[in-house]
């Protein structure tokens, strides 16, 4: 394949990866930013979103598009609900202690994965894409659905941006992020904010998973890779900085696409991990993070 | 698990020794089983992990074969029991499962693992524990001499034989310039090494080798590495994402020009070939060890096997048409169980003390004619390399169904012995 089309395909693949990654990582970043909780179970919430999407599409009759839209609405709500319960039952009781919550979310990860294995089974199951449209370029064909994923992820991220900067809920979340005690002194119910943020973070991962599941299939072990990549993105972008997360997701996603294509996917992972190490050594606050 | 310790077993040996197995099977009522302790076989099962699609069907096939064996009177007149243990398709866990089945469950022999990295990780433990370990794996690791005298593969042919026997047909009918896409671990390397060698022997050339990790979830980025001058695209993939792989292959070529495609059915095991997005496979070819779609010339053994396991004419479960079987692999569990039966009966197996005699009895086996015990077809066992040889099939997708277009001979897949396990110490 000639260089031009090769690069085009690499960029398209990279963009799809970047947009899904941006959605997933923004959830992780939000949870860390507001709650100071390193949520190791984030990948499990991603997986739950995909599994829930499979169940919803099985139950909703009619064309694939109807089932998919239902999944896009219901799956994140269900996952967010599970996350809120986990927050109330586990994290709150630990007083959101940073070390204790890491261990607790590791436990949560195993519980969710094994629960999915028990209820959903060990098989990878496909979810039909809402539409079956293929773009035929002169050099190669490409799935139209993948381009839809990019657009949908951009729309959700745009909405998240508006909520965080323009709405009262966003203001409350930002206030809690800046200073928990002062926020409490101003009458903000911090417990509710925490439960809401944890649910929102998990919900974002679930949205990403619903978008990805027609491309990838739902599988109980699918959360590992998104978790690792989200951590890479959040560390490079700066923990808790939404803008940094978006920028890092684009950098990592696109470079992953291009390096995977021109060299090997293994090399792409090696370089991304190396970048994390470099950032931690030379700029521990991340590209956009504020120095504490 | 501790039942064996406490169940009194009076007279088992006496009965066996005095009367002989044939007399028991013919002369005693079924109730006599209550007195004879069962033969316990361990099954190392990929119930979870990346091999779960296979595991589901391996378990069903083994259960079906078990029922047939017990209906026939068991082994040496004793009923047979299978203890299934999940290894998560994980080599480390695999070795622990072997240990657990042999030491805790007290199994007489262990069989059933498929994935080559798990087999390679587990077989040394079986050798240390001196328990017969009959794998259903396809890998060349048995015949290569990498494993040990306790490890045998009597139920399925190995990759080396498979690719060697099919290369001439691929070269003659599809093209000479081949690009290979294979999983990046032991099983894939067997494909890479021996198909490349076989292609060269036929005057063809493998122009690119693309290795993909079996845990990969996205494949489009690997596909541009396929050179434009490729005449035949050879693909073999495993793992939970095989459907994605084939779909993305279809998206990538779209309606544009594409090479001939020759795939191992592994890329579509447990996947419905009529899935949306797979229409482009029409007219492409697949290797099959056992035809998923019931062919017009299917004999009585094939019909019996299909019904016993519960597979319909399209290769799916009779209770759920969407639950597609791993038809080209799972027969190995059935055939291995019958080989265990034959080996134990030939060696007069009475208990773990006879394990060595049992392995020697299997090593002495040669021709295995097509029968109810060997529904996939006739086979030839090589006692030196511990590997069985048999027929391979090439099928073409016609009207969304895999129809056989070629059958290799057993000799097509044979190669010089690389090892003689039978001279090794136990």
Interface residues (C-beta under 8 A of the other chain):
Chain A: X1 X6 X9 X10 X13 X17 X117 X121 X122 X123 X124 X126 X128 X132 X134 X136 X138 X139 X140 X141 X142 X143 X215 X216 X217 X219 X221 X222 X225 X257 X260 X261 X265 X266
Chain B: X47 X48 X49 X50 X52 X53 X55 X56 X213 X216 X217 X218 X220 X221 X222 X223 X224 X228 X240 X241 X243 X244 X248 X250 X251 X252 X253 X254 X255 X256 X270 X275 X276 X277
